[in-house]
Amino acid sequence: MSAEELTDSPVPWVAGHIRRFVETGGQARPGMNDLLLTTRGRRTGTLRRTALVYARDGERYLVAASNAGADRHPAWYLNLVADPAVTVQVGSQTFAATARTATAAERPRLWLLMVETMPSYRGYQETTKRQIPVVIVEPAV
């Protein structure tokens, strides 16, 4: 992605978290695995940035499209399904990556990694009828 203008999440607490992440060089919540994910809006083409908790699976980053247990997928997830080319910031490092939804065969093990990282995901899954997608983010080569 180029140096186009970024639009941060319209959700006030997420926008505040993004601001703290940027101000602290990625240390907004010490001890938490947070990253910034930038996707391209599927309808507008605008670069959109959100903050997410991640788990690691080798060199890959995992995020959950939990939307706090809502019955609809978060916009960032719909954006990366439409265009899997994303930008990720972990700490002060920013890199291009490709994102995809874990397959049915991959998901059980990866979901456990997400729940170990953020136990509240288990409760989120219990409150929604949809299966919360696990997204695999692989740094571009």
Stockholm file with secondary structure:
# STOCKHOLM 1.0

chainA/1-141         MSAEELTDSPVPWVAGHIRRFVETGGQARPGMNDLLLTTRGRRTGTLRRTALVYARDGERYLVAASNAGADRHPAWYLNLVADPAVTVQVGSQTFAATARTATAAERPRLWLLMVETMPSYRGYQETTKRQIPVVIVEPAV
#=GR chainA/1-141 SS CCSCCEEECSSHHHHHHHHHHHHTTSCSSTTSCEEEEEEECTTTCCEEEEEEECEEETTEEEEECCGGGCSSCCHHHHHHHHCCEEEEEETTEEEEEEEEECCTTTHHHHHHHHHHHCTHHHHHHHHCSSCCCEEEEEECC
#=GC SS_cons         CCSCCEEECSSHHHHHHHHHHHHTTSCSSTTSCEEEEEEECTTTCCEEEEEEECEEETTEEEEECCGGGCSSCCHHHHHHHHCCEEEEEETTEEEEEEEEECCTTTHHHHHHHHHHHCTHHHHHHHHCSSCCCEEEEEECC
//
